[in-house]
């Protein structure tokens, strides 16, 4: 009798264990090496591109970065599919919106990134190393900041944490959970609804989403302004109020960059339309990582308040086609031509070809400034290895490969083997950039003599020096890099 009872207890416990989902099993074995686990609880068959579907999300994190008092947090949320070409892939990307018991937006500081209700689960399905976009944003966030104060440390790009995702307890793969480039991150002024119901448009956020006319900021077709897409751009904010008022700032920008504007007017006014330091950062960054589908496709353009100014800030997006990778996940081992934007997009066509205000010299100086630090081969290799170690010691890479190898791209048994290609490619592109930017012959001159009497003096962020006495620092003087002691 005792033997039968033991056998029944064993069979019962085995059945219960078998009924435990993959998510619950992995949650029980979380340790300091584990990536956070994200369980999407939703009728997945109803999740689509156009409307949000209600569900729940549970996040288990050994390091308790969301709630220090609990291993897991759980929120009501809504899900929607993300992407365009990515929609055709079996491994889907998702938009997540948190809400409270009343149905209102709920901000949560997930992984300590920021208080936000809208999040992204990035599938990275065409990226053979599953980290290109994250690496690029990590580097960009160290190079470029918003030239005005924001609540989020002047950040001009996303932050993210790699996670393993489950759908209703079933393993789905390796993802990156990130915040969004949105109005709140960039500190854009919110639209105001007046007492009579009229809407006052203030902050504007556009995103280039295809290669139609207008994507080069040089011309556009007449098109309807009462929808959220116009020529090559979509209205990301305020998406609820598409109108001539929300699209006119972009029309004005394209008109300014086009041949309609005489060269002398362009030279005098281009810094009223752009932040020069942001333009310089964007070009050098995009060339260093060779992000192939910029510009302005996969680029955000924003203005804090169109009632006060029309100065646009550039923010990159969706950088899977970088670091020797192609749009379909294939290898693209060509190196970059530093003049590529000057050949095909405003305002770079004039800034570069005419070297306005020493623009090309400023690009070369920016490359030299970072070539031995952020853009060095060792620095990029360390970033790659850092994430590869996370993937490996957590077991996430092994599980990802078992789930998605060959669908749609091949995944090597060891991610370090794939990284060898990336590192080799980056070293070639690095040498290429040193050669191309070095052709500007900008030397570092250490001088105790204050050269403020010279004309054509700029700070490294592209601002023209107007004073009489130069303080200690680094300047561009007549095309040469000068260190003032």
ROFI-226711 format. One record per residue (C-alpha): residue in three letters; x, y, z negated. Coordinates in pm, 1 decimal, m for minus. Example, Ala and Ser with C-alpha at 12.3 -4.5 7.8 and 13.67 -1.06 7.14 Angstrom:
! ROFI-226711
residu	X	Y	Z
ALA	1230.0	m450.0	m780.0;
SER	1367.0	m106.0	m714.0;
This chain:
! ROFI-226711
residu	X	Y	Z
UNK	0.0	0.0	0.0;
UNK	282.6	237.7	m92.8;
UNK	455.5	163.5	238.9;
UNK	138.4	241.1	432.9;
UNK	98.4	571.0	243.5;
UNK	457.1	672.9	321.1;
UNK	404.1	585.0	686.4;
UNK	85.6	793.6	700.5;
UNK	261.3	1091.5	540.1;
UNK	547.1	1057.5	789.0;
UNK	309.9	1042.5	1085.5;
UNK	117.5	1341.0	954.5;
UNK	430.0	1552.5	908.6;
UNK	555.5	1452.2	1252.9;
UNK	223.5	1551.8	1410.3;
UNK	229.0	1889.8	1233.4;
UNK	585.8	1950.1	1348.0;
UNK	492.3	1858.0	1702.5;
UNK	207.7	2106.8	1687.9;
UNK	439.9	2390.0	1583.2;
UNK	507.5	2626.4	1870.2;
UNK	855.6	2689.4	2005.7;
UNK	835.3	3034.6	1850.9;
UNK	759.7	2899.5	1502.5;
UNK	1037.0	2641.9	1529.2;
UNK	1296.4	2900.1	1631.7;
UNK	1175.1	3147.2	1370.6;
UNK	1251.3	2893.9	1098.3;
UNK	1611.8	2863.1	1215.9;
UNK	1692.2	3235.9	1247.8;
UNK	2038.8	3330.3	1125.7;
UNK	2285.4	3617.7	1158.7;
UNK	2372.8	3509.8	1514.5;
UNK	2013.7	3497.4	1640.4;
UNK	1864.8	3751.3	1874.4;
UNK	1528.5	3886.8	1756.1;
UNK	1226.8	3681.3	1863.9;
UNK	921.3	3845.5	2021.5;
UNK	595.8	3650.5	2044.3;
UNK	334.7	3794.3	2281.3;
UNK	m12.3	3682.4	2171.2;
UNK	m247.5	3751.3	2461.3;
UNK	m465.4	3591.7	2727.3;
UNK	m176.4	3603.6	2973.8;
UNK	m396.9	3518.9	3271.8;
UNK	m571.1	3853.7	3230.8;
UNK	m255.7	4065.7	3212.8;
UNK	m219.7	4269.8	3532.5;
UNK	m42.9	4571.7	3679.2;
UNK	m323.9	4825.3	3658.1;
UNK	m500.9	4790.6	3321.5;
UNK	m387.5	4715.8	2968.4;
UNK	m511.5	4395.8	2804.9;
UNK	m550.3	4373.9	2426.8;
UNK	m337.4	4133.2	2226.0;
UNK	m87.1	4117.5	1943.4;
UNK	289.3	4120.4	1915.3;
UNK	499.5	3958.6	1643.4;
UNK	869.6	4035.0	1607.9;
UNK	1103.3	3823.7	1395.3;
UNK	1444.2	3977.3	1325.3;
UNK	1698.8	3824.0	1088.0;
UNK	1851.1	4170.0	1031.5;
UNK	1512.2	4324.6	945.0;
UNK	1575.4	4644.9	1142.4;
UNK	1206.3	4725.3	1185.6;
UNK	1089.5	4656.1	830.3;
UNK	1367.5	4596.5	572.6;
UNK	1118.7	4418.5	344.5;
UNK	1006.1	4154.5	593.3;
UNK	1155.9	3908.2	840.0;
UNK	856.2	3956.4	1071.6;
UNK	633.3	4244.8	1174.0;
UNK	305.0	4214.4	1359.8;
UNK	108.1	4478.3	1550.4;
UNK	m208.4	4503.9	1752.7;
UNK	m110.2	4602.9	2102.8;
UNK	m198.0	4609.4	2470.5;
UNK	1.2	4458.5	2757.6;
UNK	41.8	4547.1	3122.5;
UNK	274.7	4415.7	3394.3;
UNK	559.4	4647.7	3496.3;
UNK	754.0	4703.5	3814.9;
UNK	698.4	4681.7	4188.3;
UNK	932.1	4434.8	4355.7;
UNK	959.8	4265.9	4014.5;
UNK	591.3	4173.5	4030.8;
UNK	674.7	3907.7	4289.4;
UNK	911.8	3734.6	4046.6;
UNK	787.1	3458.8	3816.1;
UNK	967.0	3609.7	3518.4;
UNK	755.8	3918.9	3455.6;
UNK	835.7	4248.4	3285.2;
UNK	579.4	4398.6	3047.5;
UNK	471.2	4735.1	2913.3;
UNK	357.4	4722.6	2549.1;
UNK	142.9	4981.6	2371.5;
UNK	86.5	4959.1	1995.8;
UNK	m241.4	5070.6	1839.3;
UNK	m398.1	5080.6	1492.5;
UNK	m723.2	4940.2	1355.2;
UNK	m917.3	5239.5	1494.0;
UNK	m776.4	5191.1	1844.0;
UNK	m550.7	5496.4	1823.9;
UNK	m186.4	5493.1	1929.4;
UNK	43.4	5360.1	1658.0;
UNK	407.6	5468.7	1640.1;
UNK	654.9	5216.5	1501.5;
UNK	1031.7	5241.5	1470.0;
UNK	1111.5	4904.1	1626.7;
UNK	1473.5	4798.0	1564.1;
UNK	1540.7	5152.1	1439.1;
UNK	1533.6	5289.6	1794.8;
UNK	1271.5	5562.5	1736.9;
UNK	909.9	5606.6	1628.4;
UNK	714.0	5523.6	1942.6;
UNK	399.6	5345.2	2052.6;
UNK	507.6	5256.4	2409.1;
UNK	772.8	4990.6	2465.9;
UNK	918.0	4788.8	2752.0;
UNK	1006.8	4420.2	2772.2;
UNK	1256.2	4420.8	3058.9;
UNK	1286.0	4081.6	3231.5;
UNK	1611.3	4157.3	3423.9;
UNK	1518.6	3873.9	3659.2;
UNK	1745.6	3967.2	3953.1;
UNK	2049.1	4038.2	3733.9;
UNK	2285.5	3741.4	3712.1;
UNK	2435.1	3872.0	3385.9;
UNK	2109.8	4008.0	3235.8;
UNK	2281.6	4321.8	3104.5;
UNK	2357.3	4562.9	3389.8;
UNK	2076.1	4806.3	3310.8;
UNK	2155.6	4804.2	2939.6;
UNK	2531.3	4853.4	2993.3;
UNK	2463.4	5145.0	3227.3;
UNK	2227.5	5318.1	2984.9;
UNK	2470.5	5264.9	2696.6;
UNK	2743.7	5440.8	2895.1;
UNK	2511.7	5714.5	3024.6;
UNK	2393.0	5794.5	2672.2;
UNK	2753.4	5867.5	2572.3;
UNK	2822.4	6087.3	2873.9;
UNK	2514.7	6301.6	2921.4;
UNK	2290.1	6467.7	2666.5;
UNK	1993.0	6696.2	2713.4;
UNK	2127.6	7053.6	2725.0;
UNK	1865.4	7154.0	2469.2;
UNK	1769.9	7019.4	2127.2;
UNK	1530.3	6725.6	2093.8;
UNK	1404.1	6511.5	1805.8;
UNK	1614.8	6221.4	1929.4;
UNK	1970.8	6352.2	1914.3;
UNK	1950.9	6500.7	2266.0;
UNK	1933.0	6150.3	2413.5;
UNK	1876.5	6141.9	2790.9;
UNK	1827.4	5766.5	2834.1;
UNK	1679.3	5457.4	2673.5;
UNK	1804.9	5245.0	2388.3;
UNK	1736.7	4873.8	2374.6;
UNK	1793.0	4545.2	2192.4;
UNK	1819.0	4203.6	2356.4;
UNK	1546.6	3965.2	2240.1;
UNK	1404.7	3622.5	2322.5;
UNK	1040.3	3637.3	2429.0;
UNK	759.9	3385.7	2384.4;
UNK	407.8	3394.7	2524.0;
UNK	159.9	3242.8	2279.3;
UNK	446.5	3054.2	2120.3;
UNK	595.2	2917.8	2444.4;
UNK	949.9	3017.1	2533.7;
UNK	972.9	3277.7	2810.6;
UNK	1337.9	3381.0	2815.8;
UNK	1593.0	3653.8	2748.8;
UNK	1460.4	4010.5	2764.1;
UNK	1569.3	4357.9	2662.1;
UNK	1319.1	4549.3	2448.7;
UNK	1361.8	4922.4	2504.2;
UNK	1195.9	5254.1	2453.4;
UNK	1091.5	5461.5	2755.7;
UNK	1206.6	5773.9	2930.5;
UNK	902.4	5985.5	2851.7;
UNK	776.6	6324.4	2742.6;
UNK	859.0	6266.9	2376.1;
UNK	1213.5	6142.7	2434.7;
UNK	1302.4	6437.9	2658.3;
UNK	1126.1	6697.7	2443.3;
UNK	887.0	6814.8	2715.0;
UNK	603.5	7045.1	2612.7;
UNK	266.4	6876.6	2593.1;
UNK	m16.4	6991.2	2822.6;
UNK	m272.4	7210.9	2644.4;
UNK	m648.0	7176.5	2686.1;
UNK	m803.9	7520.1	2643.5;
UNK	m1139.2	7591.5	2481.1;
UNK	m1317.3	7608.3	2816.4;
UNK	m1177.7	7269.7	2915.3;
UNK	m911.5	7409.7	3146.1;
UNK	m572.3	7240.5	3123.0;
UNK	m250.3	7436.2	3087.1;
UNK	35.9	7234.9	3239.2;
UNK	370.2	7277.8	3063.0;
UNK	621.4	6991.5	3058.0;
UNK	662.7	6793.8	3383.4;
UNK	813.2	6449.0	3445.8;
UNK	844.5	6298.7	3794.3;
UNK	996.4	5966.0	3896.3;
UNK	1123.7	5872.7	4240.6;
UNK	962.1	5539.7	4324.7;
UNK	1023.5	5471.3	4695.8;
UNK	1229.2	5577.5	4998.0;
UNK	961.8	5790.4	5165.9;
UNK	1016.1	6144.5	5285.3;
UNK	1097.5	6374.5	4997.0;
UNK	1326.9	6133.7	4813.2;
UNK	1629.2	6336.4	4929.6;
UNK	1482.0	6668.4	4804.5;
UNK	1532.4	6815.0	5151.0;
UNK	1184.0	6797.8	5307.4;
UNK	835.1	6659.2	5249.5;
UNK	510.8	6578.5	5424.2;
UNK	183.5	6749.8	5347.4;
UNK	m3.1	6513.1	5117.2;
UNK	m285.9	6509.6	4866.5;
UNK	m199.2	6662.3	4529.2;
UNK	m496.3	6523.6	4336.1;
UNK	m340.4	6179.0	4280.5;
UNK	m43.3	6063.6	4074.8;
UNK	178.3	5989.7	4377.3;
UNK	305.7	6246.2	4626.0;
UNK	556.9	6169.2	4900.6;
UNK	835.6	5968.1	4731.0;
UNK	746.7	6057.7	4371.4;
UNK	496.6	5964.8	4105.5;
UNK	372.8	6189.5	3827.3;
UNK	484.5	6029.5	3503.5;
UNK	367.0	6324.7	3290.9;
UNK	105.0	6463.1	3266.9;
UNK	m33.0	6166.3	3459.8;
UNK	m389.0	6248.5	3353.9;
UNK	m386.7	6583.2	3536.8;
UNK	m261.5	6545.0	3894.1;
UNK	m321.4	6869.2	4083.9;
UNK	m147.9	7134.2	4289.5;
UNK	m27.3	7279.5	3957.5;
UNK	154.5	6961.7	3857.7;
UNK	308.3	6903.0	4202.1;
UNK	396.5	7262.8	4291.0;
UNK	721.3	7268.6	4085.5;
UNK	852.2	6971.8	4286.3;
UNK	750.4	7136.7	4613.6;
UNK	934.0	7452.0	4507.4;
UNK	1242.5	7249.0	4418.8;
UNK	1247.2	7076.1	4758.3;
UNK	1191.4	7406.7	4936.5;
UNK	1486.3	7553.5	4748.9;
UNK	1715.9	7261.6	4837.4;
UNK	1604.9	7260.8	5201.7;
UNK	1725.1	7468.0	5496.8;
UNK	1453.1	7720.5	5417.3;
UNK	1689.3	7864.8	5155.5;
UNK	1990.1	8056.4	5297.0;
UNK	2332.6	7951.8	5169.2;
UNK	2392.9	8280.4	4987.5;
UNK	2063.5	8249.4	4799.4;
UNK	2137.4	7886.8	4716.2;
UNK	2478.1	7978.8	4571.0;
UNK	2329.9	8254.9	4357.5;
UNK	2030.6	8057.2	4227.8;
UNK	2106.7	7681.6	4219.6;
UNK	2182.5	7690.2	3847.9;
UNK	1831.1	7827.5	3792.0;
UNK	1703.7	7496.0	3931.3;
UNK	1957.6	7249.7	3788.8;
UNK	2188.5	7202.4	3491.1;
UNK	2531.8	7187.7	3653.1;
UNK	2683.3	6969.9	3381.0;
UNK	2397.9	6719.7	3426.6;
UNK	2456.9	6706.6	3803.3;
UNK	2828.2	6641.8	3750.1;
UNK	2764.3	6371.1	3490.8;
UNK	2507.4	6201.7	3714.2;
UNK	2730.5	6183.3	4022.4;
UNK	3041.3	6059.0	3843.3;
UNK	2842.2	5806.2	3639.6;
UNK	2652.3	5671.5	3942.0;
UNK	2980.8	5636.9	4132.6;
UNK	3166.3	5471.2	3844.7;
UNK	2897.7	5204.7	3805.4;
UNK	2809.9	5223.6	4178.8;
UNK	2434.9	5235.6	4125.9;
UNK	2324.0	5176.7	4481.1;
UNK	1959.1	5285.4	4481.1;
UNK	2009.8	5632.6	4339.0;
UNK	1932.4	5920.7	4441.2;
UNK	1640.1	6015.3	4376.8;
UNK	1479.5	5677.7	4397.7;
UNK	1483.4	5538.2	4043.6;
UNK	1556.5	5883.0	3903.8;
UNK	1347.8	6097.7	3669.4;
UNK	1321.8	6473.5	3723.2;
UNK	1189.4	6676.7	3431.4;
UNK	1124.4	7035.5	3322.9;
UNK	1065.4	7131.7	2959.8;
UNK	801.5	7394.7	3035.3;
UNK	725.6	7512.8	3388.8;
UNK	576.9	7834.4	3248.7;
UNK	916.4	7939.3	3118.1;
UNK	1161.5	7801.0	3376.4;
UNK	1194.9	7556.5	3666.3;
UNK	1529.7	7401.4	3572.6;
UNK	1527.1	7026.6	3635.9;
UNK	1708.2	6758.4	3437.9;
UNK	1810.9	6427.8	3602.1;
UNK	1772.8	6097.6	3416.0;
UNK	1867.8	5762.6	3574.7;
UNK	1641.1	5456.8	3574.6;
UNK	1639.3	5086.1	3667.4;
UNK	2010.0	5023.0	3720.1;
UNK	2017.4	4652.0	3806.0;
UNK	2182.0	4739.5	4139.5;
UNK	2509.6	4834.3	3972.6;
UNK	2847.4	4685.7	3881.5;
UNK	2878.9	4490.7	4206.6;
UNK	2517.5	4369.8	4213.4;
UNK	2267.0	4407.8	4497.1;
UNK	1891.3	4469.4	4493.4;
UNK	1816.7	4098.1	4538.2;
UNK	2072.4	3974.5	4285.3;
UNK	2336.9	3896.0	4546.9;
UNK	2695.0	4014.1	4513.6;
UNK	2775.7	4352.9	4663.6;
UNK	3151.1	4381.3	4636.5;
UNK	3199.9	4702.1	4836.3;
UNK	3343.1	5001.9	4652.4;
UNK	3180.7	5343.9	4644.7;
UNK	3238.2	5647.7	4865.4;
UNK	3236.0	5951.9	4638.0;
UNK	3079.2	6168.8	4909.5;
UNK	2767.5	5952.8	4946.3;
UNK	2528.8	6200.1	4777.9;
UNK	2675.9	6497.5	4962.6;
UNK	2586.8	6325.5	5288.5;
UNK	2219.5	6267.1	5215.4;
UNK	2062.0	6456.0	4924.2;
UNK	2005.8	6805.4	4793.8;
UNK	2152.8	6993.5	4617.3;
UNK	2467.6	6781.9	4665.2;
UNK	2473.5	6832.9	5041.5;
UNK	2569.8	7197.4	4986.8;
UNK	2747.5	7173.7	4653.4;
UNK	2976.1	6901.0	4786.7;
UNK	3034.1	6997.0	5149.0;
UNK	3092.7	7363.3	5061.3;
UNK	3261.0	7291.2	4725.3;
UNK	3046.4	7561.5	4568.7;
UNK	3193.4	7687.5	4239.8;
UNK	3460.5	7419.2	4270.8;
UNK	3198.3	7142.3	4246.3;
UNK	3425.1	6869.5	4385.4;
UNK	3703.2	6978.1	4151.5;
UNK	3464.0	6955.2	3859.0;
UNK	3367.2	6602.2	3962.6;
UNK	3732.2	6500.9	3977.9;
UNK	3798.8	6659.2	3639.6;
UNK	3503.5	6474.8	3484.7;
UNK	3634.0	6144.6	3622.8;
UNK	3980.5	6215.4	3483.3;
UNK	3831.3	6311.2	3147.1;
UNK	3663.2	5971.0	3109.4;
UNK	3884.5	5744.5	3321.6;
UNK	4100.6	5652.3	3023.4;
UNK	3813.3	5620.2	2775.6;
UNK	3449.0	5537.9	2861.9;
UNK	3520.6	5444.8	3223.1;
UNK	3842.8	5254.4	3163.2;
UNK	3848.6	4890.2	3272.0;
UNK	3910.1	4781.3	2911.8;
UNK	3615.5	4984.2	2783.0;
UNK	3370.2	4837.7	3034.3;
UNK	3508.5	4486.0	2976.9;
UNK	3454.8	4521.9	2600.9;
UNK	3092.8	4619.3	2655.6;
UNK	3035.2	4322.1	2884.3;
UNK	3201.6	4081.7	2642.0;
UNK	3008.1	4223.4	2346.3;
UNK	2671.2	4134.6	2498.2;
UNK	2801.5	3806.6	2641.9;
UNK	2902.3	3701.1	2291.3;
UNK	2552.5	3782.3	2163.3;
UNK	2398.0	3572.7	2438.9;
UNK	2635.5	3282.2	2379.3;
UNK	2651.2	3246.1	2000.9;
UNK	2274.0	3287.2	1969.8;
UNK	2214.2	3014.0	2227.5;
UNK	2002.7	3257.1	2429.7;
UNK	2211.1	3219.8	2746.3;
UNK	2177.9	2840.5	2741.3;
UNK	1802.0	2867.7	2698.6;
UNK	1771.6	3139.3	2964.6;
UNK	1966.2	2930.0	3212.3;
UNK	1756.0	2622.2	3138.5;
UNK	1440.3	2825.6	3198.5;
UNK	1533.4	3048.2	3493.9;
UNK	1843.5	2920.2	3675.4;
UNK	1785.5	2968.0	4047.4;
UNK	1458.3	3152.9	3995.7;
UNK	1524.3	3388.8	4159.8;
UNK	1905.2	3400.6	4116.8;
UNK	2162.5	3137.7	4010.3;
UNK	2290.2	3158.7	3651.4;
UNK	2632.0	3015.5	3570.2;
UNK	2671.6	2769.1	3285.5;
UNK	2904.6	3016.2	3113.2;
UNK	2816.2	3383.0	3140.2;
UNK	3187.7	3461.8	3107.4;
UNK	3245.7	3303.8	3449.4;
UNK	2996.6	3548.2	3601.0;
UNK	3158.1	3836.2	3415.2;
UNK	3490.1	3761.5	3583.6;
UNK	3337.9	3874.8	3912.0;
UNK	3197.9	4191.5	3751.6;
UNK	3529.8	4280.2	3588.2;
UNK	3723.5	4220.1	3909.7;
UNK	3477.8	4433.9	4104.0;
UNK	3494.7	4712.1	3847.3;
UNK	3875.2	4716.3	3855.6;
UNK	3863.5	4758.7	4236.4;
UNK	3609.5	5038.8	4215.4;
UNK	3808.0	5204.5	3935.7;
UNK	4125.2	5213.6	4147.4;
UNK	3916.8	5338.1	4439.3;
UNK	3777.9	5626.6	4232.1;
UNK	4121.2	5717.5	4100.2;
UNK	4241.3	5741.0	4460.3;
UNK	3942.7	5940.5	4586.1;
UNK	3912.0	6180.5	4296.4;
UNK	4289.5	6205.6	4268.0;
UNK	4300.7	6349.7	4618.8;
UNK	4176.9	6676.8	4471.7;
UNK	4522.4	6715.7	4313.5;
UNK	4394.8	6833.7	3977.9;
UNK	4684.3	6814.0	3735.1;
UNK	4682.3	6839.6	3359.5;
UNK	4888.0	7144.9	3268.9;
UNK	4986.8	7201.7	2908.1;
UNK	5037.9	7572.6	2864.5;
UNK	5077.7	7813.0	2574.4;
UNK	5005.5	8101.1	2807.3;
UNK	4639.6	8199.7	2806.7;
UNK	4541.2	8207.8	3176.8;
UNK	4223.8	8413.7	3129.6;
UNK	4336.1	8667.0	3388.5;
UNK	4278.1	8411.9	3664.9;
UNK	3953.9	8395.2	3861.3;
UNK	3748.8	8079.6	3907.4;
UNK	3760.6	7948.1	3549.1;
UNK	3511.5	7682.1	3440.6;
UNK	3451.9	7471.6	3133.5;
UNK	3444.7	7093.4	3178.7;
UNK	3064.9	7093.2	3172.3;
UNK	3060.2	7325.1	3473.7;
UNK	2983.7	7661.3	3311.1;
UNK	3171.7	7960.2	3451.0;
UNK	3394.1	8128.3	3193.8;
UNK	3298.4	8494.8	3161.7;
UNK	3501.6	8603.9	2856.6;
UNK	3833.1	8784.1	2825.8;
UNK	4017.2	8542.1	2597.9;
UNK	3996.6	8163.9	2638.0;
UNK	3970.1	7966.7	2316.1;
UNK	4154.7	7639.0	2261.5;
UNK	4022.2	7366.7	2486.9;
UNK	4024.6	7224.2	2839.4;
UNK	3929.9	7432.6	3143.7;
UNK	3936.0	7414.0	3522.8;
UNK	4142.4	7707.5	3649.1;
UNK	4165.1	7753.4	4026.3;
UNK	4112.1	7381.3	4076.5;
UNK	4357.1	7262.3	3811.2;
UNK	4291.5	7114.5	3469.2;
UNK	4441.9	7342.1	3203.3;
UNK	4482.2	7271.0	2833.2;
UNK	4482.0	7593.0	2632.3;
UNK	4657.4	7543.6	2299.3;
